[in-house]
């Protein structure tokens, strides 16, 4: 009787191991975004879809203007954004860019992908990215624009894009 239980347990563990490796082999790969090369017109077509972009010059601070917007092309999410700073800024860009998604029937957003520390050692940074995403969701991008003049003089502004449904 003991031998039967031990054999049954051994067979069960072996089957679990086989099926576990099979499931891992079919697991969805982590999506990665790619740099996109767009004309100024293509960038503007995406960028100006978000009416909240702060394209007007700000009167004070290191960040002069900023914005983030998204669009779609098939099952690809297109992300366009910029951080434009005063001339004395030595580092500009995005502290964090977070892609959020939700099912059309849900009110709650969940983080799909997050990228950190996207900078230029200059007074401006333009973000043009594309990422393949699953269909059947609404997407939105949150970000933190960043500018650095010196060790003790930095500015961060949080921002969010328009919402786009894919699928």
C-alpha positions as CSV (number, residue, x, y, z in Angstrom):
1,X,0.0,0.0,0.0
2,X,2.8,2.4,0.9
3,X,4.6,1.7,-2.3
4,X,1.4,2.4,-4.3
5,X,1.0,5.8,-2.6
6,X,4.7,6.7,-3.1
7,X,4.5,5.7,-6.8
8,X,1.3,7.7,-7.3
9,X,2.9,10.7,-5.6
10,X,6.0,10.3,-7.8
11,X,3.9,10.1,-11.0
12,X,1.8,13.1,-9.9
13,X,5.0,15.2,-9.2
14,X,6.5,14.2,-12.6
15,X,3.4,15.1,-14.4
16,X,3.2,18.5,-12.6
17,X,6.8,19.1,-13.6
18,X,6.2,18.3,-17.3
19,X,3.0,20.4,-17.5
20,X,4.7,23.3,-15.6
21,X,7.5,23.5,-18.1
22,X,5.0,23.3,-20.9
23,X,3.0,26.2,-19.5
24,X,6.2,28.3,-19.1
25,X,7.2,27.6,-22.7
26,X,3.8,29.1,-23.8
27,X,3.9,32.0,-21.4
28,X,3.3,35.4,-23.0
29,X,6.6,37.2,-23.7
30,X,7.1,40.6,-22.0
31,X,6.3,43.3,-24.6
32,X,9.1,45.8,-25.3
33,X,8.7,49.1,-26.8
34,X,10.7,50.4,-29.7
35,X,11.9,53.8,-30.8
36,X,9.7,55.2,-33.6
37,X,10.8,57.5,-36.4
38,X,8.0,59.8,-37.4
39,X,7.7,62.9,-39.4
40,X,6.8,66.1,-37.5
41,X,3.3,65.8,-39.1
42,X,2.9,62.2,-37.8
43,X,4.1,63.3,-34.3
44,X,1.7,66.2,-34.3
45,X,-1.2,64.0,-35.4
46,X,-0.7,61.9,-32.3
47,X,0.4,64.6,-29.9
48,X,-2.5,67.0,-30.5
49,X,-5.1,64.2,-29.8
50,X,-4.7,65.1,-26.1
51,X,-6.3,68.5,-25.5
52,X,-4.7,68.7,-22.1
53,X,-1.2,69.0,-23.4
54,X,0.5,72.1,-22.1
55,X,1.8,73.5,-25.4
56,X,1.5,77.1,-24.2
57,X,4.7,78.5,-22.7
58,X,4.7,78.4,-18.9
59,X,5.7,81.6,-17.2
60,X,8.0,80.2,-14.5
61,X,9.9,77.1,-13.8
62,X,12.4,75.0,-15.7
63,X,9.9,73.2,-17.8
64,X,8.6,75.5,-20.5
65,X,6.1,73.2,-22.2
66,X,5.2,69.5,-22.0
67,X,2.7,66.9,-23.2
68,X,2.0,63.2,-23.7
69,X,-0.5,61.5,-26.1
70,X,-1.3,58.1,-27.6
71,X,-2.8,56.7,-30.7
72,X,-3.1,53.3,-32.3
73,X,-2.1,51.5,-35.4
74,X,-3.5,48.0,-35.5
75,X,-2.6,46.4,-32.2
76,X,0.3,48.9,-31.7
77,X,0.1,51.7,-29.2
78,X,1.9,54.8,-30.5
79,X,3.2,57.2,-27.8
80,X,4.3,60.8,-28.5
81,X,5.4,63.2,-25.8
82,X,7.9,66.0,-25.1
83,X,9.5,67.9,-22.3
84,X,10.8,71.3,-23.4
85,X,12.8,73.3,-20.9
86,X,14.5,76.6,-20.4
87,X,17.9,77.0,-22.1
88,X,19.9,76.7,-18.9
89,X,18.5,73.1,-18.3
90,X,21.2,70.4,-18.7
91,X,19.0,67.3,-18.4
92,X,15.5,66.9,-19.7
93,X,13.1,64.0,-20.2
94,X,10.8,61.7,-18.4
95,X,11.4,60.3,-14.9
96,X,8.8,57.6,-15.5
97,X,6.4,56.6,-18.2
98,X,3.7,54.2,-17.2
99,X,1.3,52.5,-19.6
100,X,-2.0,51.6,-17.9
101,X,-4.9,49.6,-19.2
102,X,-8.4,48.5,-18.3
103,X,-11.0,46.2,-19.7
104,X,-13.8,48.2,-21.3
105,X,-16.2,47.0,-18.6
106,X,-13.9,48.0,-15.7
107,X,-13.4,51.3,-13.9
108,X,-10.0,50.3,-12.5
109,X,-6.7,51.0,-14.3
110,X,-3.8,48.5,-13.9
111,X,-0.2,49.0,-14.8
112,X,0.7,47.3,-18.0
113,X,4.3,48.4,-18.5
114,X,6.6,51.0,-16.9
115,X,9.7,52.7,-18.1
116,X,12.1,54.9,-16.1
117,X,14.8,57.5,-16.6
118,X,14.4,58.5,-20.2
119,X,16.6,61.6,-20.5
120,X,18.7,63.7,-22.8
121,X,21.6,65.8,-21.6
122,X,20.0,68.8,-23.2
123,X,17.1,71.2,-22.7
124,X,14.5,69.1,-24.4
125,X,13.4,65.5,-25.0
126,X,11.0,64.1,-27.5
127,X,9.5,60.7,-26.9
128,X,8.4,58.6,-29.9
129,X,7.7,55.0,-29.0
130,X,5.6,52.1,-30.3
131,X,4.6,49.0,-28.4
132,X,2.5,46.0,-29.4
133,X,-0.4,45.5,-26.9
134,X,-3.2,43.0,-26.5
135,X,-6.6,43.9,-28.0
136,X,-9.7,44.4,-25.9
137,X,-8.4,47.1,-23.6
138,X,-8.4,50.8,-23.2
139,X,-5.0,52.3,-22.7
140,X,-3.7,55.5,-21.1
141,X,-0.2,56.7,-20.4
142,X,0.9,58.5,-17.2
143,X,4.3,60.2,-16.9
144,X,6.5,62.5,-14.9
145,X,8.3,65.2,-17.0
146,X,11.7,66.0,-15.6
147,X,14.1,68.9,-15.9
148,X,17.5,69.5,-14.1
149,X,19.4,72.7,-14.1
150,X,21.8,71.8,-11.3
151,X,22.0,69.4,-8.3
152,X,19.6,71.5,-6.3
153,X,17.4,72.9,-9.1
154,X,15.1,70.3,-10.6
155,X,11.4,70.3,-11.6
156,X,8.9,67.4,-12.0
157,X,5.5,67.6,-13.5
158,X,3.0,64.7,-13.6
159,X,0.9,64.3,-16.8
160,X,-1.5,61.9,-18.4
161,X,-2.5,61.1,-22.0
162,X,-5.8,60.7,-23.7
163,X,-7.5,57.3,-23.6
164,X,-7.5,55.0,-26.6
165,X,-9.3,51.7,-27.1
166,X,-7.6,48.9,-29.0
167,X,-9.5,46.0,-30.3
